[in-house]
């Protein structure tokens, strides 16, 4: 019975096209935010002269 419920929940995730687009948009926004945080961290490391890329 648990397998059936779990399978049914997985099938209903992003059932509609707008849900799929929305989830992709949220994922991309999260990636962009993480990228900006990484850029800020690298800039901070550069100013502290602890950044050695090679």
PDB file of N, CA, C and O in Angstrom:
ATOM      1  N   UNK A   1       0.823  -1.196   0.000  1.00  0.00           N
ATOM      2  CA  UNK A   1       0.000   0.000   0.000  1.00  0.00           C
ATOM      3  C   UNK A   1       0.866   1.257   0.000  1.00  0.00           C
ATOM      4  O   UNK A   1       0.522   2.249  -0.643  1.00  0.00           O
ATOM      5  N   UNK A   2       1.990   1.218   0.720  1.00  0.00           N
ATOM      6  CA  UNK A   2       2.870   2.388   0.764  1.00  0.00           C
ATOM      7  C   UNK A   2       3.465   2.682  -0.605  1.00  0.00           C
ATOM      8  O   UNK A   2       3.585   3.842  -0.999  1.00  0.00           O
ATOM      9  N   UNK A   3       3.839   1.627  -1.332  1.00  0.00           N
ATOM     10  CA  UNK A   3       4.422   1.816  -2.653  1.00  0.00           C
ATOM     11  C   UNK A   3       3.438   2.496  -3.594  1.00  0.00           C
ATOM     12  O   UNK A   3       3.822   3.348  -4.395  1.00  0.00           O
ATOM     13  N   UNK A   4       2.183   2.121  -3.498  1.00  0.00           N
ATOM     14  CA  UNK A   4       1.157   2.714  -4.344  1.00  0.00           C
ATOM     15  C   UNK A   4       1.002   4.198  -4.040  1.00  0.00           C
ATOM     16  O   UNK A   4       0.931   5.012  -4.961  1.00  0.00           O
ATOM     17  N   UNK A   5       0.948   4.560  -2.761  1.00  0.00           N
ATOM     18  CA  UNK A   5       0.806   5.964  -2.369  1.00  0.00           C
ATOM     19  C   UNK A   5       2.013   6.773  -2.813  1.00  0.00           C
ATOM     20  O   UNK A   5       1.872   7.896  -3.297  1.00  0.00           O
ATOM     21  N   UNK A   6       3.198   6.204  -2.649  1.00  0.00           N
ATOM     22  CA  UNK A   6       4.422   6.907  -3.029  1.00  0.00           C
ATOM     23  C   UNK A   6       4.468   7.114  -4.538  1.00  0.00           C
ATOM     24  O   UNK A   6       4.839   8.189  -5.009  1.00  0.00           O
ATOM     25  N   UNK A   7       4.094   6.088  -5.296  1.00  0.00           N
ATOM     26  CA  UNK A   7       4.089   6.188  -6.748  1.00  0.00           C
ATOM     27  C   UNK A   7       3.085   7.236  -7.212  1.00  0.00           C
ATOM     28  O   UNK A   7       3.358   7.994  -8.143  1.00  0.00           O
ATOM     29  N   UNK A   8       1.937   7.277  -6.570  1.00  0.00           N
ATOM     30  CA  UNK A   8       0.898   8.227  -6.943  1.00  0.00           C
ATOM     31  C   UNK A   8       1.356   9.660  -6.659  1.00  0.00           C
ATOM     32  O   UNK A   8       1.061  10.563  -7.442  1.00  0.00           O
ATOM     33  N   UNK A   9       2.062   9.880  -5.566  1.00  0.00           N
ATOM     34  CA  UNK A   9       2.563  11.216  -5.252  1.00  0.00           C
ATOM     35  C   UNK A   9       3.599  11.649  -6.277  1.00  0.00           C
ATOM     36  O   UNK A   9       3.602  12.806  -6.696  1.00  0.00           O
ATOM     37  N   UNK A  10       4.482  10.737  -6.690  1.00  0.00           N
ATOM     38  CA  UNK A  10       5.504  11.074  -7.668  1.00  0.00           C
ATOM     39  C   UNK A  10       4.881  11.447  -9.007  1.00  0.00           C
ATOM     40  O   UNK A  10       5.365  12.354  -9.684  1.00  0.00           O
ATOM     41  N   UNK A  11       3.817  10.760  -9.391  1.00  0.00           N
ATOM     42  CA  UNK A  11       3.171  11.047 -10.660  1.00  0.00           C
ATOM     43  C   UNK A  11       2.509  12.416 -10.661  1.00  0.00           C
ATOM     44  O   UNK A  11       2.466  13.076 -11.699  1.00  0.00           O
ATOM     45  N   UNK A  12       2.000  12.850  -9.534  1.00  0.00           N
ATOM     46  CA  UNK A  12       1.277  14.113  -9.479  1.00  0.00           C
ATOM     47  C   UNK A  12       2.195  15.321  -9.338  1.00  0.00           C
ATOM     48  O   UNK A  12       1.729  16.457  -9.429  1.00  0.00           O
ATOM     49  N   UNK A  13       3.464  15.106  -9.122  1.00  0.00           N
ATOM     50  CA  UNK A  13       4.406  16.213  -9.017  1.00  0.00           C
ATOM     51  C   UNK A  13       4.580  16.839 -10.401  1.00  0.00           C
ATOM     52  O   UNK A  13       4.885  16.140 -11.368  1.00  0.00           O
ATOM     53  N   UNK A  14       4.390  18.141 -10.494  1.00  0.00           N
ATOM     54  CA  UNK A  14       4.474  18.878 -11.760  1.00  0.00           C
ATOM     55  C   UNK A  14       3.548  18.267 -12.819  1.00  0.00           C
ATOM     56  O   UNK A  14       3.965  17.979 -13.941  1.00  0.00           O
ATOM     57  N   UNK A  15       2.330  18.087 -12.448  1.00  0.00           N
ATOM     58  CA  UNK A  15       1.344  17.478 -13.344  1.00  0.00           C
ATOM     59  C   UNK A  15       0.989  18.417 -14.490  1.00  0.00           C
ATOM     60  O   UNK A  15       0.870  17.983 -15.636  1.00  0.00           O
ATOM     61  N   UNK A  16       0.822  19.675 -14.191  1.00  0.00           N
ATOM     62  CA  UNK A  16       0.446  20.645 -15.208  1.00  0.00           C
ATOM     63  C   UNK A  16       1.686  21.337 -15.766  1.00  0.00           C
ATOM     64  O   UNK A  16       2.718  21.411 -15.098  1.00  0.00           O
ATOM     65  N   UNK A  17       1.579  21.836 -16.982  1.00  0.00           N
ATOM     66  CA  UNK A  17       2.712  22.472 -17.650  1.00  0.00           C
ATOM     67  C   UNK A  17       3.169  23.712 -16.897  1.00  0.00           C
ATOM     68  O   UNK A  17       4.370  23.969 -16.804  1.00  0.00           O
ATOM     69  N   UNK A  18       2.236  24.482 -16.359  1.00  0.00           N
ATOM     70  CA  UNK A  18       2.639  25.688 -15.641  1.00  0.00           C
ATOM     71  C   UNK A  18       3.413  25.337 -14.381  1.00  0.00           C
ATOM     72  O   UNK A  18       4.286  26.099 -13.965  1.00  0.00           O
ATOM     73  N   UNK A  19       3.109  24.189 -13.760  1.00  0.00           N
ATOM     74  CA  UNK A  19       3.862  23.771 -12.577  1.00  0.00           C
ATOM     75  C   UNK A  19       5.294  23.424 -12.959  1.00  0.00           C
ATOM     76  O   UNK A  19       6.227  23.736 -12.218  1.00  0.00           O
ATOM     77  N   UNK A  20       5.471  22.791 -14.092  1.00  0.00           N
ATOM     78  CA  UNK A  20       6.806  22.444 -14.563  1.00  0.00           C
ATOM     79  C   UNK A  20       7.606  23.706 -14.853  1.00  0.00           C
ATOM     80  O   UNK A  20       8.769  23.811 -14.461  1.00  0.00           O
ATOM     81  N   UNK A  21       6.988  24.668 -15.539  1.00  0.00           N
ATOM     82  CA  UNK A  21       7.675  25.929 -15.830  1.00  0.00           C
ATOM     83  C   UNK A  21       8.038  26.658 -14.549  1.00  0.00           C
ATOM     84  O   UNK A  21       9.136  27.201 -14.430  1.00  0.00           O
ATOM     85  N   UNK A  22       7.124  26.673 -13.594  1.00  0.00           N
ATOM     86  CA  UNK A  22       7.360  27.365 -12.331  1.00  0.00           C
ATOM     87  C   UNK A  22       8.509  26.716 -11.558  1.00  0.00           C
ATOM     88  O   UNK A  22       9.344  27.416 -10.985  1.00  0.00           O
ATOM     89  N   UNK A  23       8.552  25.400 -11.541  1.00  0.00           N
ATOM     90  CA  UNK A  23       9.629  24.720 -10.814  1.00  0.00           C
ATOM     91  C   UNK A  23      10.975  24.972 -11.485  1.00  0.00           C
ATOM     92  O   UNK A  23      11.984  25.144 -10.802  1.00  0.00           O
ATOM     93  N   UNK A  24      10.998  24.995 -12.815  1.00  0.00           N
ATOM     94  CA  UNK A  24      12.245  25.304 -13.524  1.00  0.00           C
ATOM     95  C   UNK A  24      12.682  26.734 -13.232  1.00  0.00           C
ATOM     96  O   UNK A  24      13.867  26.993 -13.024  1.00  0.00           O
ATOM     97  N   UNK A  25      11.726  27.662 -13.216  1.00  0.00           N
ATOM     98  CA  UNK A  25      12.032  29.063 -12.947  1.00  0.00           C
ATOM     99  C   UNK A  25      12.601  29.230 -11.540  1.00  0.00           C
ATOM    100  O   UNK A  25      13.555  29.980 -11.336  1.00  0.00           O
ATOM    101  N   UNK A  26      12.012  28.530 -10.574  1.00  0.00           N
ATOM    102  CA  UNK A  26      12.513  28.596  -9.198  1.00  0.00           C
ATOM    103  C   UNK A  26      13.914  28.012  -9.097  1.00  0.00           C
ATOM    104  O   UNK A  26      14.758  28.546  -8.378  1.00  0.00           O
ATOM    105  N   UNK A  27      14.166  26.922  -9.810  1.00  0.00           N
ATOM    106  CA  UNK A  27      15.486  26.296  -9.787  1.00  0.00           C
ATOM    107  C   UNK A  27      16.541  27.233 -10.376  1.00  0.00           C
ATOM    108  O   UNK A  27      17.632  27.368  -9.822  1.00  0.00           O
ATOM    109  N   UNK A  28      16.217  27.872 -11.489  1.00  0.00           N
ATOM    110  CA  UNK A  28      17.154  28.797 -12.122  1.00  0.00           C
ATOM    111  C   UNK A  28      17.402  29.998 -11.224  1.00  0.00           C
ATOM    112  O   UNK A  28      18.536  30.468 -11.128  1.00  0.00           O
ATOM    113  N   UNK A  29      16.372  30.504 -10.567  1.00  0.00           N
ATOM    114  CA  UNK A  29      16.541  31.630  -9.647  1.00  0.00           C
ATOM    115  C   UNK A  29      17.454  31.242  -8.490  1.00  0.00           C
ATOM    116  O   UNK A  29      18.284  32.041  -8.057  1.00  0.00           O
ATOM    117  N   UNK A  30      17.304  30.029  -7.992  1.00  0.00           N
ATOM    118  CA  UNK A  30      18.158  29.559  -6.906  1.00  0.00           C
ATOM    119  C   UNK A  30      19.605  29.449  -7.371  1.00  0.00           C
ATOM    120  O   UNK A  30      20.521  29.829  -6.641  1.00  0.00           O
ATOM    121  N   UNK A  31      19.818  28.934  -8.577  1.00  0.00           N
ATOM    122  CA  UNK A  31      21.172  28.833  -9.118  1.00  0.00           C
ATOM    123  C   UNK A  31      21.798  30.213  -9.292  1.00  0.00           C
ATOM    124  O   UNK A  31      22.976  30.406  -8.990  1.00  0.00           O
ATOM    125  N   UNK A  32      21.015  31.171  -9.777  1.00  0.00           N
ATOM    126  CA  UNK A  32      21.538  32.529  -9.953  1.00  0.00           C
ATOM    127  C   UNK A  32      21.918  33.150  -8.614  1.00  0.00           C
ATOM    128  O   UNK A  32      22.940  33.827  -8.502  1.00  0.00           O
ATOM    129  N   UNK A  33      21.090  32.915  -7.602  1.00  0.00           N
ATOM    130  CA  UNK A  33      21.388  33.444  -6.274  1.00  0.00           C
ATOM    131  C   UNK A  33      22.676  32.823  -5.735  1.00  0.00           C
ATOM    132  O   UNK A  33      23.512  33.528  -5.170  1.00  0.00           O
ATOM    133  N   UNK A  34      22.840  31.523  -5.901  1.00  0.00           N
ATOM    134  CA  UNK A  34      24.054  30.858  -5.442  1.00  0.00           C
ATOM    135  C   UNK A  34      25.269  31.382  -6.195  1.00  0.00           C
ATOM    136  O   UNK A  34      26.337  31.546  -5.605  1.00  0.00           O
ATOM    137  N   UNK A  35      25.119  31.650  -7.502  1.00  0.00           N
ATOM    138  CA  UNK A  35      26.208  32.185  -8.302  1.00  0.00           C
ATOM    139  C   UNK A  35      26.620  33.562  -7.808  1.00  0.00           C
ATOM    140  O   UNK A  35      27.811  33.854  -7.697  1.00  0.00           O
ATOM    141  N   UNK A  36      25.641  34.410  -7.512  1.00  0.00           N
ATOM    142  CA  UNK A  36      25.946  35.743  -7.000  1.00  0.00           C
ATOM    143  C   UNK A  36      26.644  35.662  -5.645  1.00  0.00           C
ATOM    144  O   UNK A  36      27.565  36.434  -5.378  1.00  0.00           O
ATOM    145  N   UNK A  37      26.217  34.739  -4.792  1.00  0.00           N
ATOM    146  CA  UNK A  37      26.876  34.563  -3.498  1.00  0.00           C
ATOM    147  C   UNK A  37      28.317  34.106  -3.687  1.00  0.00           C
ATOM    148  O   UNK A  37      29.213  34.567  -2.981  1.00  0.00           O
ATOM    149  N   UNK A  38      28.542  33.203  -4.638  1.00  0.00           N
ATOM    150  CA  UNK A  38      29.898  32.736  -4.918  1.00  0.00           C
ATOM    151  C   UNK A  38      30.765  33.872  -5.460  1.00  0.00           C
ATOM    152  O   UNK A  38      31.932  33.997  -5.091  1.00  0.00           O
ATOM    153  N   UNK A  39      30.189  34.698  -6.337  1.00  0.00           N
ATOM    154  CA  UNK A  39      30.946  35.835  -6.861  1.00  0.00           C
ATOM    155  C   UNK A  39      31.353  36.777  -5.742  1.00  0.00           C
ATOM    156  O   UNK A  39      32.486  37.258  -5.715  1.00  0.00           O
ATOM    157  N   UNK A  40      30.438  37.044  -4.819  1.00  0.00           N
ATOM    158  CA  UNK A  40      30.745  37.933  -3.697  1.00  0.00           C
ATOM    159  C   UNK A  40      31.823  37.319  -2.811  1.00  0.00           C
ATOM    160  O   UNK A  40      32.715  38.026  -2.342  1.00  0.00           O
ATOM    161  N   UNK A  41      31.749  36.018  -2.580  1.00  0.00           N
ATOM    162  CA  UNK A  41      32.746  35.350  -1.748  1.00  0.00           C
ATOM    163  C   UNK A  41      34.125  35.388  -2.417  1.00  0.00           C
ATOM    164  O   UNK A  41      35.131  35.599  -1.740  1.00  0.00           O
ATOM    165  N   UNK A  42      34.180  35.186  -3.733  1.00  0.00           N
ATOM    166  CA  UNK A  42      35.449  35.240  -4.454  1.00  0.00           C
ATOM    167  C   UNK A  42      36.012  36.648  -4.424  1.00  0.00           C
ATOM    168  O   UNK A  42      37.215  36.830  -4.244  1.00  0.00           O
ATOM    169  N   UNK A  43      35.159  37.641  -4.599  1.00  0.00           N
ATOM    170  CA  UNK A  43      35.619  39.035  -4.537  1.00  0.00           C
ATOM    171  C   UNK A  43      36.189  39.354  -3.162  1.00  0.00           C
ATOM    172  O   UNK A  43      37.204  40.042  -3.051  1.00  0.00           O
ATOM    173  N   UNK A  44      35.547  38.863  -2.129  1.00  0.00           N
ATOM    174  CA  UNK A  44      36.041  39.075  -0.770  1.00  0.00           C
ATOM    175  C   UNK A  44      37.393  38.390  -0.583  1.00  0.00           C
ATOM    176  O   UNK A  44      38.286  38.948   0.055  1.00  0.00           O
ATOM    177  N   UNK A  45      37.547  37.205  -1.126  1.00  0.00           N
ATOM    178  CA  UNK A  45      38.819  36.494  -1.026  1.00  0.00           C
ATOM    179  C   UNK A  45      39.910  37.217  -1.808  1.00  0.00           C
ATOM    180  O   UNK A  45      41.064  37.240  -1.382  1.00  0.00           O
ATOM    181  N   UNK A  46      39.555  37.806  -2.946  1.00  0.00           N
ATOM    182  CA  UNK A  46      40.530  38.555  -3.734  1.00  0.00           C
ATOM    183  C   UNK A  46      41.022  39.772  -2.968  1.00  0.00           C
ATOM    184  O   UNK A  46      42.214  40.079  -2.981  1.00  0.00           O
ATOM    185  N   UNK A  47      40.109  40.464  -2.304  1.00  0.00           N
ATOM    186  CA  UNK A  47      40.522  41.649  -1.551  1.00  0.00           C
ATOM    187  C   UNK A  47      41.386  41.261  -0.359  1.00  0.00           C
ATOM    188  O   UNK A  47      42.242  42.040   0.062  1.00  0.00           O
ATOM    189  N   UNK A  48      41.176  40.082   0.183  1.00  0.00           N
ATOM    190  CA  UNK A  48      41.984  39.619   1.310  1.00  0.00           C
ATOM    191  C   UNK A  48      43.278  38.962   0.820  1.00  0.00           C
ATOM    192  O   UNK A  48      44.119  38.581   1.634  1.00  0.00           O
ATOM    193  N   UNK A  49      43.444  38.825  -0.478  1.00  0.00           N
ATOM    194  CA  UNK A  49      44.614  38.207  -1.098  1.00  0.00           C
ATOM    195  C   UNK A  49      44.820  36.757  -0.669  1.00  0.00           C
ATOM    196  O   UNK A  49      45.951  36.285  -0.551  1.00  0.00           O
ATOM    197  N   UNK A  50      43.721  36.069  -0.440  1.00  0.00           N
ATOM    198  CA  UNK A  50      43.798  34.651  -0.127  1.00  0.00           C
ATOM    199  C   UNK A  50      43.271  33.816  -1.295  1.00  0.00           C
ATOM    200  O   UNK A  50      43.146  32.596  -1.190  1.00  0.00           O
ATOM    201  N   UNK A  51      42.970  34.475  -2.385  1.00  0.00           N
ATOM    202  CA  UNK A  51      42.422  33.793  -3.550  1.00  0.00           C
ATOM    203  C   UNK A  51      43.556  33.458  -4.503  1.00  0.00           C
ATOM    204  O   UNK A  51      44.204  34.353  -5.046  1.00  0.00           O
ATOM    205  N   UNK A  52      43.796  32.171  -4.707  1.00  0.00           N
ATOM    206  CA  UNK A  52      44.823  31.723  -5.643  1.00  0.00           C
ATOM    207  C   UNK A  52      44.169  30.723  -6.596  1.00  0.00           C
ATOM    208  O   UNK A  52      44.065  29.539  -6.278  1.00  0.00           O
ATOM    209  N   UNK A  53      43.733  31.192  -7.754  1.00  0.00           N
ATOM    210  CA  UNK A  53      43.010  30.296  -8.652  1.00  0.00           C
ATOM    211  C   UNK A  53      43.878  29.182  -9.236  1.00  0.00           C
ATOM    212  O   UNK A  53      43.347  28.139  -9.618  1.00  0.00           O
ATOM    213  N   UNK A  54      45.219  29.375  -9.318  1.00  0.00           N
ATOM    214  CA  UNK A  54      46.085  28.342  -9.899  1.00  0.00           C
ATOM    215  C   UNK A  54      47.161  27.948  -8.936  1.00  0.00           C
ATOM    216  O   UNK A  54      47.986  27.090  -9.250  1.00  0.00           O
TER     217      UNK A  54
END
